[in-house]
Amino acid sequence: MGDKSERVCFVLELRPERVEDYLAAHTTVWPEMLDALREAGWSNYSLFLRPEDGLVIGYLETADFARASAAMAASEVNTRWQQTMAEYFRAPDGVPVDASMRQLSEYFHLD
């Protein structure tokens, strides 16, 4: 029936006072960042926001999330993107935003 994709969901925490700035920064995601995500194997990727407290939920599908994440971590454009995004997030100092994401466990799925 074809290759199985991993469905991946994760959470991040924005600084609530920076939500509008963060959204504005995503109106034009760098084309080279979008290409890097695709080349690393990220597909059907969405970000959702609960604006009142800055909760970000991410969802993507990929053949191998560990491999796709490692490819992004090794990407120069991702390093630059994460540096520009760091000011919007609640993350420990010195920890890249993408390294602070907390992956959620899937416990139910309906096709």
C-alpha positions in Angstrom: 0.0 0.0 0.0 2.9 2.4 -0.3 5.3 3.9 2.2 4.2 4.6 5.7 4.6 8.1 6.9 5.2 9.2 10.5 2.7 11.7 11.7 4.5 14.1 14.0 3.0 16.6 16.3 5.0 18.9 18.6 4.6 21.9 20.8 6.6 25.1 21.3 5.9 28.2 23.5 6.0 31.7 22.2 6.4 34.7 24.3 2.8 36.0 24.5 3.9 39.6 24.0 5.6 38.6 20.7 2.8 36.6 19.1 1.9 39.3 16.5 5.5 39.8 15.6 6.0 36.0 15.1 2.9 35.8 12.9 4.2 38.7 10.8 7.5 37.0 10.4 5.7 34.0 8.9 3.9 35.9 6.2 7.0 35.5 4.1 9.0 32.4 5.0 12.3 32.4 3.1 12.0 30.3 -0.1 15.3 28.6 0.7 13.9 27.6 4.1 10.9 26.0 2.5 13.1 24.2 0.1 15.3 22.9 2.9 12.2 21.5 4.7 11.0 19.8 1.6 14.4 18.4 0.8 14.8 17.1 4.4 11.5 15.2 4.0 9.0 17.4 5.8 5.6 17.4 4.2 2.0 18.3 5.0 3.6 20.7 7.5 1.3 23.0 9.5 1.7 25.3 12.4 -1.3 26.2 14.7 -1.4 28.9 17.4 -3.3 29.5 20.6 -2.7 33.3 20.7 -3.8 34.0 24.3 -0.8 32.2 25.7 1.5 31.6 22.8 1.1 27.8 22.5 2.3 26.6 19.0 1.3 23.2 17.7 3.2 21.8 14.8 2.2 18.9 12.6 4.0 17.2 9.8 4.4 14.0 8.0 7.7 12.4 7.0 9.2 9.0 6.3 11.7 9.3 9.2 11.4 12.2 11.7 14.8 11.5 13.3 16.5 11.7 9.9 14.4 14.7 8.7 15.2 16.6 11.9 18.9 15.8 11.6 18.9 17.1 8.1 17.3 20.3 9.2 19.7 20.7 12.1 22.6 20.4 9.7 21.2 22.9 7.3 22.8 26.4 7.2 19.5 28.1 6.3 17.8 26.4 9.2 20.5 27.7 11.6 19.9 31.3 10.3 16.1 30.9 10.5 16.2 29.6 14.0 18.4 32.5 15.1 15.8 35.0 13.7 13.0 33.1 15.4 14.7 32.8 18.8 13.5 36.1 20.1 9.9 35.1 19.8 10.1 31.9 21.9 10.3 30.8 25.4 13.3 28.5 25.3 16.4 28.1 27.4 19.2 30.5 26.4 21.5 29.0 23.9 19.1 26.3 22.9 17.9 26.6 19.3 14.1 26.9 18.9 13.8 23.7 17.0 15.8 21.8 19.6 13.3 22.9 22.3 10.2 21.5 20.6 8.5 18.8 22.6 7.1 15.9 20.4 3.7 14.6 21.4 2.7 10.9 21.5 -0.1 9.9 19.1 -2.6 7.7 20.9 -5.5 7.7 18.4 -5.9 8.1 14.7 -8.9 7.8 12.4 -8.4 7.5 8.7 
